[in-house]
Amino acid sequence: MSEMKKLAPVALATGISIIGLGTVIPILPFYAKSMDADAFTAALVFSTFSAAAFFSTPFWGSLSDKIGRKPVMLLSALCTVIAYLWLAHASVLWEIFASRAFAGFTAGWLATSQAFVADVTLQENRAKGMGMLGAAFGIGFTIGPGLGAWSVGSIDNPDFTTPAYIAAAMAALSLIVALIFVKEPERHRDITARMPMRRVLKDGVLARLLAVYFAVSLMFTAIEGTFAFWAADKFGLGPRDVGLYLVFAGVVTAIVQGGIGRIVRKRGEAKVVLLGVGFLFLSFLIMTQITGENGIYFVMGALALAMGLHNPAMQSLFSRLASAQNQGGVMGAAQAATALARVPGPAWAGFVFAHFGADMPYYVGAVVLFFLIFAVLIVTRQATKRIEEAG
C-alpha cells in the first residue's frame, strides 16, 4: 500500500473532526457573551482549551509511541464527543469553560495523527504527508464554519445549541471512520524509546525551533481570539458573518496545503516557513488599515496563506529532526508549544482590545512579527543544516 493510501483514512477522520471544531469556533465568543462575558473573558474561552491541551498533548504523543496511534486517536475522539455534548447543554458561563477544558485535556488527536504521518512516510515525502493532513484541516475549516453560520441563526436570535450538537455528531463520525478504516502503522510497533519534553528542550536546535513555533502561534492566536469581536466592533457583524469569512479562509488554506508538498520540494521547509510568517505579518498590517467589510477578505486570505504555508512546513522540520523512535514525543512537544501559545495569545489580545481599542492588538502584533521574521530566518537555517548533515 502506498504512503498516501495509508494516510487517507487518517486525513479523512481528521477532516471530519475539524468540521466539528470549525462549527463551534465562530460561535464560541458570542456564546460566552450571551452569558454576560465581556470581550476579554470571552477570548479566554480559547485560552482555556489551549491551557488544558498544553499539559496533555506531550502525554498523548508519548503514549501513542508506547501503546499505538490508533488507540489514542479513538480515545481522544470519544472524549471530544462528550465535550461537545456538554457544550450544547451549558446553561452557565463556567460550563462553557469547563467543557472546553475537558476537550483540551483529551485533545490527543493532532499530535498522534502527525506522528502517524511520520510513521508511514519517507523523509522526502514528509512535507507532502503533513500537507495532506493540513489539507484535511483546511477542508474541515471550510465546511465547519459554514455549518456553524447556517445553524446559529440570526444575529438577533442566535441558536448556540445546534452547532454544538453538529460538532458532536462530526466527532462521533470521525471516531467511526478511525475505528473501521485506520490501520495501526507498522513502523512504530518496534519503538521502545520515548523522548520526553525535558530531552527535547536540551536539544538546542529543537528548543529554538520550538521557541519560534511558539512565538508565531502566539501572534496567530491573537487574531483567532479577537477576530469575532473586532468584526462586531468595526462593522457590526455577528456569528453568521464571522463563520462565512472563516469559510473563505478555509478554502484558501485547503488549496495551499493541498499543494504544500510540491512547494516544499521546490523551495525547502525553511523558505516556506519564512514565507508563511511574512504573510502573517502582512495580515496584521492589513487588519489595521481596512475601512470596509470587503477588506476582511484580504485579511483572511493573507492569514490563510500564512498558516497554510507555515504549519505543515514547520511540522515537517520537527519530524525530520526527530529520530524514528521519538516521533510522537517531538511532535507532542511541538503541539504543546502551540497549545501554550494559545493560552496567552487570546488573553493578551483580548486585554489590549478591551482597554486600548479594536486595532491596537494588531499594531502590536505587526511590530513583534517584524522582528520575529529575522529569528525565523536564523533558526530554520540551523535546523536545515542539521538535517543535511545527518544525511
C-alpha positions, 0 to 999 in steps of 0.5 A, a space after each residue: 500500500 502506498 504512503 498516501 493510501 495509508 494516510 487517507 483514512 487518517 486525513 479523512 477522520 481528521 477532516 471530519 473532526 475539524 468540521 466539528 471544531 470549525 462549527 463551534 469556533 465562530 460561535 464560541 465568543 458570542 456564546 460566552 457573551 450571551 452569558 454576560 462575558 465581556 470581550 476579554 473573558 470571552 477570548 479566554 474561552 480559547 485560552 482555556 482549551 489551549 491551557 488544558 491541551 498544553 499539559 496533555 498533548 506531550 502525554 498523548 504523543 508519548 503514549 501513542 509511541 508506547 501503546 499505538 496511534 490508533 488507540 489514542 486517536 479513538 480515545 481522544 475522539 470519544 472524549 471530544 464527543 462528550 465535550 461537545 455534548 456538554 457544550 450544547 447543554 451549558 446553561 452557565 458561563 463556567 460550563 462553557 469553560 469547563 467543557 472546553 477544558 475537558 476537550 483540551 485535556 483529551 485533545 490527543 488527536 493532532 499530535 498522534 495523527 502527525 506522528 502517524 504521518 511520520 510513521 508511514 512516510 519517507 523523509 522526502 515525502 514528509 512535507 507532502 504527508 503533513 500537507 495532506 493532513 493540513 489539507 484535511 484541516 483546511 477542508 474541515 475549516 471550510 465546511 465547519 464554519 459554514 455549518 456553524 453560520 447556517 445553524 446559529 441563526 440570526 444575529 438577533 436570535 442566535 441558536 448556540 445549541 445546534 452547532 454544538 450538537 453538529 460538532 458532536 455528531 462530526 466527532 462521533 463520525 470521525 471516531 467511526 471512520 478511525 475505528 473501521 478504516 485506520 490501520 495501526 502503522 507498522 513502523 512504530 510497533 518496534 519503538 521502545 524509546 520515548 523522548 520526553 519534553 525535558 530531552 527535547 528542550 536540551 536539544 538546542 536546535 529543537 528548543 529554538 525551533 520550538 521557541 519560534 513555533 511558539 512565538 508565531 502561534 502566539 501572534 496567530 492566536 491573537 487574531 483567532 481570539 479577537 477576530 469575532 469581536 473586532 468584526 462586531 466592533 468595526 462593522 457590526 457583524 455577528 456569528 453568521 458573518 464571522 463563520 462565512 469569512 472563516 469559510 473563505 479562509 478555509 478554502 484558501 488554506 485547503 488549496 495551499 496545503 493541498 499543494 504544500 508538498 510540491 512547494 516544499 520540494 521546490 523551495 525547502 521547509 525553511 523558505 516556506 516557513 519564512 514565507 508563511 510568517 511574512 504573510 502573517 505579518 502582512 495580515 496584521 498590517 492589513 487588519 489595521 488599515 481596512 475601512 470596509 467589510 470587503 477588506 476582511 477578505 484580504 485579511 483572511 486570505 493573507 492569514 490563510 496563506 500564512 498558516 497554510 504555508 507555515 504549519 505543515 512546513 514547520 511540522 515537517 522540520 520537527 519530524 525530520 529532526 526527530 529520530 524514528 523512535 521519538 516521533 510522537 514525543 517531538 511532535 507532542 512537544 511541538 503541539 504543546 508549544 502551540 497549545 501554550 501559545 494559545 493560552 496567552 495569545 487570546 488573553 493578551 489580545 483580548 486585554 489590549 482590545 478591551 482597554 486600548 481599542 479594536 486595532 491596537 492588538 494588531 499594531 502590536 502584533 505587526 511590530 513583534 512579527 517584524 522582528 520575529 521574521 529575522 529569528 525565523 530566518 536564523 533558526 530554520 537555517 540551523 535546523 536545515 543544516 542539521 538535517 543535511 548533515 545527518 544525511 
